[in-house]
Amino acid sequence: MEYQIRRGTINDLDDIVDLWQKLSYDQLSKDEYYEGEMVFEGGKSQFERALRDSNCAIFVGLLDGNIVGFSEVWLHNKDFHFFIDDYGYILHFYIDVQARKDERTLGLIFKLYGACEDWAVSKGKKYLVADFFEHNRRLMKGIEKLRMKCYRRRYVKKL
């Protein structure tokens, strides 16, 4: 079976939360500024609300019928972060580490991103925005292939 992308439902909640916990550990364990716990519990109520919110879409990526990735995209009004216009914002995007070893994952990544983009367009948005940790260079290179451009950079100094 090939990969499949579909809109997430409340029935996918446990899988989405599990992937979010893995994403949190994966990214924050590499973040030199994060000093919190490395155990990420909870998230269930956060994703329940997101799945029911009309300003959010969560898409799940499946390989051989198993959920191995997800993306979470929100509608935002123009604001300090992107003041050009209203926009879609990819808050979370993750593919399970084990699934990344499968050659089909590259197609899954592009289709998962495409679902976010298509949804934002269907909601009348002209822009799609995402943030990345500086250590996530591989994903930044990939997202540039999808014609996203660097818009701003954030600099930090620990005091």
N, C-alpha and C positions, 0 to 999 in steps of 0.2 A: 504494500500500500504506500502511496505517496503522502506527502504532507497535505495538510488542510488548514485553512484559516476560517474562523467563524466568530461571530459575536459571542462574548462570554455571557453566561446566565448565572443565576443564583445557584444552580446545581453544580457549577464549576468553582464555587467559593473556596472549598478546601484546597483544591489544586492551585488556585491563584494565590492564596495566602502562603502556601508552601513555597511557591516560586518567588514571591515577594521577600520572604525570609531569606532565601538563598541569595537573591539579588542584594539585599541589605548587607548581608555578611560579605559577599563578594566585593562590593564597592567600598564599604566603610572600613573593611580590613586593610585596604590599600590607601585610605585617606589619612594623610599625616596630621590632619587637624581634628579628626574624630577621636574623642576620648571617652565615649560612653561604653556601655556593656556591648559585648559581641554576641549576645543571645537576643534574638528578635522574636519576641512573643507577641501575641495579639495580632492586630491587623484585620481581624474578622469583621468587626463593626465598621471599620474604615472602608473595606471593600464591599460590604453589604450596601452601604450608603452610595458608594460610587456606582455599583451595578444598577441601582434604582434611579440615579440622577440623570435627567435628560440632557445635562450639560457634559456628560461623560460617556465615553464608550470604552469598554475593555474588550480586546480581541484576544483570543487564545489560538495558539499554534499547536497543531497535533501532528505527531509522527506515528504512523501505525496505530492510530486511534487513541494514543495517549497524549495528554496535554503536556507539552515540554517547553512552552514559552508563552509569554503574554505581553501585551502592550496596553497602556492606559493613556488615553488622550482626553483632554478637557477643552471646553470652549472658554476663552477669556476675553474680557473687554480690554481695549487698549489701556495700558498702565505704564508705570515707571520702567518695567522690564522690557516692554516692547510697545512703544508709544506711537508707532506708525498707524496701526489699525487694530481692530479686533482680530483674534488669531486662535488657532488651535495649538495646544501645548501638550507635547508628549511628556508625561510625568514619569512613567516607568516603561522600561523595555528590557526584556530579559529572555534568554534562551538557556535552559539548563545545561550545565557544563558537560554532562554525559551526552546530551543530544548534539552538542557542537561537534562531536566526533563523527557524526553521520554526514555523508556528503550531500544529502538533501537539505541540510540545515541552511545553506546559503540561500536557496530558493525560499525557504521558510522565512528567513530574516527579511528578504525583500518584500515578500507578500504581506508580512505582518506590518511592516512600515507602510506599505501601499494601502492597507486597510485604514490606518490612521489618517493618511493623506486623503483618501477618498471620502471618509466620513467628515473630515473638516470641510472639504469642498461641498459636500451635500448640505452642510449647515451654513453655507454662504461665506465661509472664511477664505481669505486670499493668501493667508500666511500660515505656515506651520513652524513652530519653534520647539527647540529641545535644548537642554543643558547637559553638559558632560563634565565629569571630573577630568582634570588634566592627565591623570594616569591612564585614562581609557583611550589611548591614541589609536588603537586598532579600530574601535568603533567610530571614532571621529573620521578616520580615513574612509571607512565604509559609507558613512552618512554623506560625505562629500561626493561620493559616486552617485548618490541620489539627488545631487544638485542642491544640497543645503550648503550655505556659506556661513563662515564665522561672522557674527554680527558684533559681538562685544566680548571682552575678556575681563575677568575679575582677578584682581591681585589681592593677596593676603599677606600680612606679616603677623606672626605670632608675637605677642607682647608679654 
